[in-house]
Amino acid sequence: MKYQGQTRGAWGRAASPVALALALSLGGVAHAQDVATTQAEDAQAEDGGVIVVTGSRIARTDLTSPVPVAVVSTEEIQRTGAANIQDVLAELPAVGQNISRTSSNFSTTGNGQATVNLRNLGSSRTLVLVNGRRFVAGIPGTSIVDLNNIPTDLIKQVEVVTGGASALYGSEAIAGVVNFILDDEFQGLRVHGQANLTDKGDAARQLISAVAGTSFADDRGHIVVSGSYDRDEGLRSRNRSFSAVDNPNRSSFSAQGLFSTNGQFSAADGNTFTYDAFNNLKPYQSANIDGYNRNADRYLALPVERYLGSAMGKFEISPAATVYGEFQYAKSKSRSGLEPQAVANTDLLYADGSPFAGIPITNPFIPTAIRNEMIADGVTNLAFRRRSNDIFDRSNQNDRETWRAVAGIRGDLGSNLKYDVYYTHGETRDITQSGTVFGPEYANALNAVAGPNGPVCSINVDANPNNNDANCVPINIFGFNTVSAAAADYVTRGGTKTRYEARVKQDVVSGSLQGSLFELPGGPLSFAVGGEYRHESSTEDFDEATNLGLTLGNKLTDTRGSYNVKEGFVEVEAPLISNRPFFYALTLRGAARYADYSTVGGVWSWNAGAEWAPIRDLRFRGMYAEATRAPNISELYSAQNETFPAVIDPCDQGRGDGDDAPSTGLPTLPAACLANPAIAAAVANGGFVYSTAQIQNVNGFLSGNPNLREETAKTLTLGGVFQPSFVPGLSLTVDYYNIKVENAIGIIGQQTSLDECINGGGEAIFCNSIVRGSDGYLVSVNAPNLNTGAFEVSGIDTQVRYGRAIGENARIDFDLRWTHLLKQQQTSYVGGPVQDELGQLDCYGCGRLGTGFRDKVNASATARFDGVSLNWRVNYLSSVVDDLTSLNPIRTGAFWYHDAQIRFEPESSRKYAFYLGVDNMFDKKPPIFGDTNLVTFPGTQTSATTYDLYGRMLYAGVDFRF
């Protein structure tokens, strides 16, 4: 990757949209934990006035938090009309670009998964908890949780902590923690149904769920069970005008085939042929006339189907012992939608590894006109490009299952001491299958000759008896739908599917003790201490043909690995002063955690902070943390997986032009190139120039690295909370954050390795990844995981909330959340250039952290009166550009999304509700980019992780409670 740029100023650019949003009295789907929400007050009352807030393990009698914590309540989730909790979290300004059903169509596995990514530092640096405990990973080889497994209607609230929380919760919490609190004290029966449909009549979604709960044994016990089913039918690219057609050019790999006698595939030379819609042979004109529209087959949003079941129970034996348990099961199905496989003669190899030069002139399926041109040109093999429409479907079908069980005991030991001990076990199973075609069989079937009763495979009639294949059937690829069922069966080995099967297992044993030791002038000295043991294992198993590279997909190998970690932690809260002039409260806080990994050994994480409230209405807070993230199984142990990176060798005197490179006037090569004897000899004998085939055949392998070390991060948060007693219901929080990640795990781009090895200092970190043959030409440029990267993000979070009752039956609430980004940048290796991403759009596969919006605002207004509530929500995304390094960057302009919901819920009973809603009310279209732009996700013509792809979405639902 290449990096350059600079950071930019902050406040001035943000004032206009935020001022406008404030003027409209709007607010966010989430508000500060510092504000006493109704749900939190209820929880506090139920537990004797003591609660535990994510961001600290110490129970407290108020809702003050040492770090910024955002809360999304049940009511706020309901206002969004979202069946999948990822859609709710995605609107939070602190959440960056996620893996989702709109961004994973082209993923090799894991299509339709849902993740959360705080501060754009990656989902692997965001720790997801359920009821304060770890949840088994949904993406094999990582710690990343699939949010498809979280039952939305069982969520009581979601607590989001941003910043280095590793000292409290362990590895993966560098960017923060997302804690899903499930309602384990639900009473009664709730049945909820909802249906969604766009105003264009597509992208339908259906949800049905039920939750039931009851107490027993004089309220000492409680049990809650729930189940839900939802189906998202997805959205095809062809169903939206901005993505219906490949832009700017269709693919030259067409369904009817493209054939070139000289291998150039040019419309200008008269040597390239194709077919019209009636299967008449014709000269090739252009890709946009004769080519294939890939977007007709692709998905904008994948279909996802989910089945979820949960059970939670607890029983108080005595105040000193309450036993509890949880069980969650989730099954999800999804599928991708890809255009048929593109095949060219250069993709094929025979079984012995020799290249397939092209369709032999002896093939009887070759039309006479093409054969005559081959004879005239003096060639014996015909180059071709063709889609596999009439052969197989390469789209993925995904089946995933996850289950998790928790068993624990907690209680009050007296003397202000409480304990909690639990064990959790979770497993994920992921199976992905797709159709495929086998290269050796395809080559055999194309190498046909005339036989006494029609075409036969050459291997069965040649002089070599050792290469015979009785199953071989000649294949006719000339024209639309010309492949026979027998030939398709042969090249796909009877419809064989590629198969990927992965399993993830997690075991956690944890124990903690918290309480107070003695009184300080400002209150009791509180502490929490504990230990944890965790074991993680993951296997990823591809079928044998994929392992061996026999299919036309990339060669992929299996990954297996495991590790364990033993951890101990302590947290202390010391209230030094309270109720003094200018010192209404002064509290110091600190935490430390030591973890002993079986992979990287011992690591420390710690934090220290303070809070000062000069008066009751105003509080200042600050926290500094040093956090760690240990490498995951995939980063450590993933085997070599093949790519074809399309790199340009700095030693290539043709400068990557391949067969079109000039034969004279070749440039002088750097000394590092000429130090290779084979390259120097080639230069002396006329030039060291790559052919097109040589460029295309340079491969590379991405791989894990068992010698990786832990990532480290330094986090600083400084802020204040203002809750004026003279304006009841109003609160304002402002917090500055800065997160620096060092020794970040990742790869060095393969082109970067080449450039730095030859034109840079020639360091081993670059040159060791390059493999050349004895002739000096590149064979492979590899990219193993390394601890070489660095990230930095900083910004200012502002949260405003105001609510008040109007009479007895009416109320208004206004909420606003705004993140102003000051910095987002990364470097890929020590001493390398800095890539500035502030104000730059996310891209597809080019390694950016995510979209660097300078300003992201989420706002909401709700009015309730006589059993009717009306909610209006606004999301503002500031303008970004496609590429900060471009001389002519494309600017998107600012985006405003408006959503609304009206809900009818009689105040007298609250036993049923009916609601109607609309998302993207004004049908805002995403910015459009061409296929070759870095920001374009295939099939979408835009940045699919950033903007709404559906358009105006309508929904209606009912909610019954008994």
FILUMNU-751969 format. One record per residue (C-alpha): residue in one letter; x, y, z. Coordinates in steps of 0.25 Angstrom, whole numbers, plus 2048, in hexadecimal, padded with zeros to 3 digits. Each point is the difference from the previous one (the first is absolute). Layout:
residues N
AXYZ/...
end
This chain:
residues 962
M800800800/K80480E7FD/Y7FE80B80B/Q80180F800/G7F880C805/Q7FE80980C/T7F680280B/R7F680C7FF/G7FA80980A/A7F37FD808/W7F5809805/G7FE80A7F5/R7FB7F67F5/A7F67F980A/A7F980C805/S7F68017F5/P7FA7F2800/V7FF7FF80F/A7FB80E802/L7F57FC7F6/A7FD7F3807/L7FF80780D/A7F780A7FA/L7F77F57FC/S8007FA80E/L8047F37FB/G8087F4807/G8067F3800/V7FB7F2801/A80A7FF80C/H80380980B/A80B80280B/Q8017F680B/D80280C809/V7F18037FD/A7F77F980A/T7F77F87F6/T7F37FA805/Q8057F27FD/A80D802808/E7F880680C/D7F77F4800/A80C7F7800/Q80680880B/A7F37FF809/E7FF7F17FE/D80E7FD804/G7FF80980D/G80680C7FA/V80D7FA7FB/I8037FD7F1/V80C7FC7F8/V8038087F3/T8087FC7F5/G80D807801/S8027FC80E/R7FF7F3808/I7FD80880D/A7F1801804/R7FC80E804/T7F4807805/D7FF80A7F4/L8018007F1/T80D8087FF/S80A7F97F8/P8108027FF/V7FF7FF7F1/P7F68047F5/V7F57F57FF/A7F58017F6/V7F37F8803/V7F67FB7F6/S7F37FD807/T7F57F67FC/E7F780C7FD/E80A8067F7/I8027F37F9/Q7F17FF7FD/R80080E7FA/T80A7FC7F5/G7F77F47FC/A80D7F87FE/A7FF7F0801/N80F7FF800/I80880780B/Q80B8047F7/D7F780A7F9/V7FE80780D/L80F801804/A8048047F2/E7F980D802/L80980480C/P80A80A7FC/A80B7F8808/V7FE7F47F7/G8077FF7F3/Q7FF7F77F4/N7FB7F1803/I8007F37F9/S7F17FF7FC/R7F67FA7F6/T80380C7F7/S80F7FE800/S8037F1800/N7FA7FB7F2/F80E7FE7FB/S8067F980D/T8067F27FE/T7F87FC80D/G7F880780A/N7F68077F7/G7F5808807/Q80780080E/A7FE80D808/T80B806809/V80380D808/N80C8087FE/L80380C80A/R80880C7FC/N8037F97F2/L80B7F8807/G7FB7F37FB/S7F67F6806/S80B7F8805/R80480B80A/T7F1802805/L7FC7F680B/V7F27FB800/L7FA7FB80D/V7F27FB803/N7FC80380F/G80E804803/R8067F27FB/R8087FD7F3/F7F87FA7F5/V8067F57F6/A8058067F3/G7F87FF7F3/I80B8027F7/P80A7F4801/G80E803804/T7FC80D806/S7F980680D/I7F68077F7/V7F27FD804/D7F57FF7F6/L7F4809805/N7F67F77F8/N8017F780C/I7FB80B80A/P7F1800802/T7FB80E7FE/D7F37FF807/L8067FA80D/I80A80C801/K7FD80980C/Q80B80A7FC/V80D8017F9/E80C807807/V80C8057F7/V80D804806/T80A8067F7/G80F800803/G80A7F6806/A7F97F7809/S80A7F4800/A80380280F/L7F27FD803/Y7FB7F67F6/G80D7FB7F9/S8057FF7F2/E7F88057F4/A7FB80C808/I80A80A7FA/A7F58087F9/G7F57FD80B/V7F57F7804/V7F27FD7FC/N7F87F980B/F7F27FB7FD/I7F87FF80C/L7F57F67FF/D7F3801808/D8017F4809/E7F4805809/F7F68027F5/Q7F27FD805/G7F47FB7F8/L7FF7FD7F1/R8048097F4/V7FD7FD7F2/H8068097F5/G7FE8007F1/Q8058097F5/A8018017F1/N8098097F8/L7FF8047F1/T80780B7F8/D7F78097F8/K8047F97F3/G7FA7F3805/D80D7F8803/A80A7FD80B/A7F57FA809/R8037FC80E/Q7F77F980A/L8027FE80F/I7F87F880B/S8057FF80E/A7FB7FC80E/V80580280E/A7FB7FA80C/G80480180F/T7FB7FD80E/S80480080E/F7FF7F480A/A8037FD80E/D7FB80D806/D8088077F5/R80D7FA804/G8017F97F3/H7FE8057F2/I8007FA7F2/V7FF8067F2/V7FF7F97F3/S8008077F2/G7FF7FC7F1/S8018087F3/Y8007FE7F1/D80380A7F6/R8028007F1/D80780B7F8/E7FE7FD7F1/G80B8087FC/L80180A7F4/R8067FE7F2/S80980A7FA/R7F88007F3/N7F4805809/R80680E802/S80380A7F5/F80E804805/S8057F2800/A7F87F97F5/V80B8007F6/D80F7FF801/N80680E800/P8078047F8/N8037F37F8/R7FA7F27FF/S8097F4801/S8067FB7F3/F7FE7F2806/S7F27FD7FA/A7F67F5801/Q8027FD7F1/G80F800800/L80B8097FA/F80A7FA7F7/S80D8067FB/T80A7FA7F6/N80B809805/G7FD80180F/Q7FE80F800/F7F1800801/S7FF80D7F9/A7F48057F8/A80A8087F7/D8087F57FA/G7F57F77F9/N8067F4807/T7F57FF80C/F7F37F97FE/T7F37FE809/Y7F17FD7FE/D7F38087FF/A7F47FD808/F7FC7F67F5/N80D7F9801/N8058057F3/L80F8027FF/K80480F7FF/P80C809801/Y80280580F/Q7FD80F801/S80280380F/A7FD7FB80E/N7F480A802/I7FA7FA7F3/D8047F1801/G8047FF80E/Y7FA7FB80D/N7F880880A/R8057FA80D/N7F7809809/A7F47F97FA/D8047F4809/R80680680C/Y7F980480D/L80080E807/A7FC7F980D/L8007F2802/P7F47F7805/V8027FC80E/E7F67F7808/R8027FE80F/Y7FA7F780B/L80380380E/G7FD7FA80D/S80480480F/A7FD7FC80E/M80580780D/G7FD7FC80E/K80580480E/F7FC7FB80E/E80480680D/I8037F580A/S80480B80A/P80680E800/A80D7F9800/A7FD7F77F4/T7F88037F3/V8027F67F5/Y7FE8047F2/G8017FA7F2/E7FE8057F1/F7FF7F97F3/Q8008067F2/Y7FE7F97F3/A8018067F2/K7FF7FB7F2/S8028097F4/K7FF7FD7F1/S80580A7F5/R8057FF7F2/S8088097F7/G7FC8047F1/L80C8007F7/E8018007F1/P8047F37F9/Q80F7FC801/A8098077F6/V8097F77F9/A80B8027F6/N80A7F77FA/T80B806809/D7F97FB80C/L8017F17FC/L80A7F6803/Y8017F17FC/A8007F680B/D80F7FF7FF/G80280F802/S8038047F2/P7F980D7FB/F7F47FF7F7/A8048087F4/G7F28027FA/I7F67F87F8/P8077F87F6/I7FD8037F2/T7FC7F17FF/N7F4802808/P7F47FE7F7/F7F780A808/I80880B7FB/P7F88087F5/T8067FF7F2/A801810800/I8097FF80C/R8087F47FC/N8038077F2/E80580D808/M8097F7808/I8067F97F4/A80280E7FA/D80780580C/G8087F4802/V7FB7FC80E/T7FC7F2805/N7FA80480D/L7F4809802/A7FF80A80C/F7F3801806/R7F880780C/R7F27FB804/R7F67FF80C/S7FB7F3805/N7F1803800/D7FD7F37FA/I80A7F8809/F7FE80380F/D7FC80B80A/R80C805809/S7F880880A/N8027FB80E/Q7F57FA809/N80380280F/D7FB7F880C/R80480580E/E7FD7FB80E/T80480680D/W7FD7FB80E/R80580580E/A7FD7FC80E/V80380780D/A7FF7FA80E/G80480980C/I7FE80380F/R80080E807/G7FD80680D/D80280980C/L80B7FC80A/G7FD80B809/S80980B804/N7FE8077F3/L8057F47F8/K7FA7FA7F4/Y8057F47F7/D7FD7FB7F3/V8057F37FA/Y7FC7FA7F2/Y8047F77F5/T7FC8027F2/H8017F77F3/G7FD8047F2/E8017FA7F2/T7FE8057F2/R7FF7F77F4/D8018067F2/I7FE7F97F3/T8018077F2/Q7FE7F97F3/S8008047F2/G8017FA7F2/T80D7FF7F9/V8077FC7F3/F80D7F8800/G80C8057F7/P8067F37FB/E7F27FB7FC/Y7FD80D7F9/A80D8007F8/N7FE7F17FD/A7F28037FB/L80480C7F7/N80C7F77FA/A7F67F97F7/V8027FA7F2/A7F77FA7F6/G7FC7F1802/P7F87F67F7/N7F3804808/G80380E803/P80A808809/V8087F880A/C80A80480A/S80E8007FB/I8067FA80C/N7F87F37FD/V8057FE7F2/D80E806801/A80D7F7801/N80180180F/P7F87F5807/N80380680E/N7F880D7FE/N7F37F97FC/D7F3804807/A7F47F87FD/N7F680A806/C80580C7F7/V7F68067F7/P80380B7F6/I7FB80E803/N7FA80A7F6/I80280E806/F7FD8077F3/G7F3809802/F7F580180A/N7FB7F3807/T8097F77F8/V8067F780B/S7F97F3801/A7FB7FA80D/A80A7F57FF/A80C8097FD/A7FC80980C/D7FF7F4809/Y80E7FC7FC/V80780D802/T7F980280E/R8027F1804/G7F27FD801/G7FC80D806/T80A7FF80B/K7FF80C809/T80C807807/R7FE7FF80F/Y80580880C/E7FD7FB80E/A80580880C/R7FE7FE80F/V80380980C/K8007FC80E/Q80180980C/D8017FD80F/V80180A80B/V8017FE80F/S7FF80E808/G7FF80480E/S80080E807/L7FE80680D/Q7FC80F802/G7FD80880C/S80680B809/L80B80080A/F7FF80D808/E7FB80E800/L80780C7FA/P7FC80E802/G7F87FF7F3/G7FA7F3802/P8047F1801/L80D7FB7F9/S7FA7F67F6/F8077F57F8/A7FD7F47F7/V80A7F57FE/G7FF7F37F8/G8067F67F7/E7FC7F97F3/Y8057F47F8/R7FC7FF7F1/H8027F67F5/E7FE8037F2/S8017F67F4/S7FC8027F1/T8017F77F4/E7FD8047F1/D8007F47F7/F7FF8027F1/D7FD7F47F6/E80C7F97FA/A7FE8057F2/T80180F806/N80C7FC808/L8077FB7F4/G7FC80B7F7/L7F97F77F6/T7F48097FF/L80080E7F9/G7FF80780D/N80C804808/K8087F5807/L7FC80080F/T8067F880B/D7FA7FC80E/T80280780D/R8017FA80D/G80480680E/S7FD80280E/Y80580880C/N7FD80280F/V80280C809/K80080180F/E7FD80E805/G7FF80880D/F7FA80E802/V7FE80B80A/E7F880D800/V80080A80B/E7F780D802/A80480A80B/P7F780C803/L80980A806/I7F780B803/S7F18037FF/N7F680B804/R80B80B801/P80180E7FA/F8057FE7F2/F8017F1803/Y7F27FA7FF/A8087F37FC/L80E7FC7FD/T8027F27FD/L80D7F87FB/R7FE7F37F8/G80A7F67FB/A8007F17FB/A80B7F67FC/R7FF7F37F9/Y80B7F57FE/A7FE7F67F5/D8087F47FD/Y7FE7FB7F2/S8057F27FB/T8048087F3/V80680D804/G8037FE80F/G7FD80A80A/V7FA80E7FD/W7FB80C809/S7F58097FE/W7FC80C809/N7F980D802/A7FF80B809/G7F680C801/A7F980A808/E7F3808802/W7FE80D805/A7F3807803/P80280E804/I7F1801802/R7F47F67FF/D7FC8057F2/L80E7FF7FA/R80A7F47FF/F80D7FE7F9/R8077F37FD/G80C7FA7FA/M8067F27FE/Y80D7FC7FA/A8027F17FC/E80A7F77FB/A7F97F47F9/T8057F37F9/R7FA7F77F5/A8067F27FF/P8007FA7F1/N7F57F77FD/I8007F27FA/S7FF8057F2/E80B80A801/L8097F6807/Y7FD7F37F8/S7F98027F3/A8077F87F6/Q8058067F2/N7F48047F8/E8038047F1/T7FD80D7FA/F8048067F2/P80380E804/A8038067F2/V80C807805/I80A8077F7/D80F7FC802/P80980C801/C80A7F87F8/D7F67FF7F4/Q8068097F5/G7F27FF7FA/R7FA80780C/G7F47F6801/D7FB8027F1/G8027F17FE/D7FF7FC7F1/D7FE80F7FC/A80D804806/P80A8077F6/S80C7F87FB/T80980C800/G80380C809/L7FF7F780C/P80380880D/T80D7FE809/L7FD7F780C/P80480280E/A80D7FA806/A7F87F7809/C7FA7F97F3/L80D7FF7F9/A8067F980C/N7F87F47FC/P8097F97F5/A7F47FB7F8/I7FA80D7FF/A80D8077FD/A8027F57F5/A7F28037FA/V80380F800/A80D7FE7F8/N7F97F77F6/G7F58097FC/G7F780380D/F7FA7FA80C/V7F18017FC/Y7F47F9805/S7F57FA7F7/T7F2802804/A7FF7F1804/Q80C802809/I7F980C807/Q7F37F8802/N8077F4805/V80880780B/N7F97FA80D/G80180380F/F7FC7FA80D/L7FA80680C/S8037F980C/G80080080F/N80D802809/P8027F980D/N80A80A804/L7F780B801/R80080980D/E7F4807806/E7FB80D7FB/T80180C80A/A7F780C801/K80080D808/T7F3807802/L7FC80D806/T7F2806803/L7FE80D806/G7F2806802/G7F5806808/V7F17FE804/F7F780C802/Q7F27FD806/P7FA80D804/S7F77FF80C/F7F980D7FB/V7FC7F97F3/P7FA7F3804/G8027F57F6/L80B8067F8/S80E7FA800/L80D8037F7/T80C7F87FF/V80D8037F8/D80C7F6800/Y80D8007F8/Y8067F37FD/N80D7FC7FA/I8047F17FD/K80E7FC7FA/V8027F27FC/E80E7FB7FF/N8067F37FB/A7F37FE7F8/I7FE7F27FA/G7FF8007F1/I8077FE7F3/I8098097F7/G7FA8027F3/Q8077F77F5/Q80380C7F7/T80580880C/S80A7F4803/L8058007F2/D80280F7FF/E80780180D/C8097F47FE/I8048067F2/N7FF80F802/G80180180F/G80A7FB809/G7FF7F27FD/E7FC7FC80E/A7FE7F1803/I7F1803804/F7FD8037F2/C80A7F77F8/N7FD7F4808/S7F27FF7FA/I8058007F1/V8037F37F9/R8078007F2/G8027F57F7/S80E7FC7FA/D7FD8097F4/G7FE80C809/Y7F18027FE/L7F680180C/V7FA7F3804/S7F980480D/V7FF80D809/N7FB7FB80D/A7F980880B/P8017F980E/N7FA80780C/L80A809808/N80080A80B/T80380C7F8/G7F48097FF/A7FB80C808/F7F3807801/E7FB80C807/V7F2806801/S7FC80C808/G7F3809801/I7F6806809/D7F37FA804/T7F4809804/Q7F37FB806/V7F4808803/R7F37FC806/Y7F3807804/G7F37FA805/R7F4805807/A7F17FD803/I7F58097FB/G7F47FE809/E7FC7F2804/N7FF7F97F3/A80B8067F7/R80F8017FF/I80B8047F7/D80E7FB7FF/F80C8067F7/D80D7F87FF/L80D8037F8/R80D7F97FE/W80B8067F8/T80E7FB7FE/H80A80A7FA/L80C7F87FA/L80E807802/K8097F57FB/Q7FF7F37F9/Q80D7FB7FA/Q8097F37FF/T80E7FC7FC/S8027F27FA/Y80F7FF805/V80980780A/G80680C7F9/G7F67FF7F5/P7F880C7FB/V7F3804807/Q7F37FD7F9/D7F680B804/E7F27FB800/L7F980C806/G7F58047F6/Q8027F47F7/L7F67F57FC/D8017F1804/C8057F77F4/Y7FF7F27FC/G80C7F8804/C80A80B7FF/G80380080F/R7FA80D805/L7FB80080F/G7F28057FB/T7F980D7FC/G80680C807/F7F4809802/R80480D806/D7F2801806/K7F67F5803/V7F3804807/N7F57F7804/A7F3808806/S7F27FC804/A7F4807805/T7F47F9806/A7F2805804/R7F67F8808/F7F2803803/D7F47F8804/G8067F37FC/V8068057F2/S80E8027FE/L8078077F4/N80F7FE7FE/W8098077F6/R80E7FC7FE/V80B8077F8/N80E7FA7FC/Y80A80A7FB/L80D7FC7F9/S80A80B7FC/S8068017F2/V80B7F77FC/V8097FD7F4/D8037F37F9/D80F802801/L80880B807/T80D7FD7F7/S7F88027F3/L80380D7F8/N7F18007FD/P7F97FA80C/I7F17FD7FF/R7F880680B/T7F37FA805/G7FA80C807/A7F97FF80D/F7F57F6803/W7F3801808/Y7F87F4803/H7F2802806/D7F87F5807/A7F2801807/Q7F77F7808/I7F2801806/R7FC7F780B/F7F27FD806/E8017FB80E/P7F4802809/E80580680D/S7F47F9808/S8057F27FD/R80E8007F9/K7FC7F27FC/Y8018027F1/A80780A7F6/F7FF8027F1/Y80A8087F9/L8048057F2/G80D8057FC/V8098057F4/D80F8007FF/N8078097F6/M7F38087FE/F8058087F5/D8067F47F8/K80F806801/K8087F97F5/P80F7FC803/P80B8077F9/I8047F87F3/F80E7FC7FC/G8067F87F4/D8047F1802/T80F804800/N7FF80A80B/L8067FB80D/V7F3803808/T7F77F87F7/F7FB7F3806/P7FD7F67F5/G7F28007FC/T7FC80D807/Q80780C7F9/T80280680D/S8077FE80E/A7F67F5805/T80580180E/T7FD80F801/Y7F38047F9/D7F17FB800/L7FE7F77F4/Y7F17FD802/G7FA80D7FE/R7F2803807/M7FD7F5809/L7F27FE806/Y7FC7F780B/A7F47FD809/G8007F880D/V7F77FB80C/D8057FD80E/F7F77F980A/R8027FE80E/F7F97F780A/
end
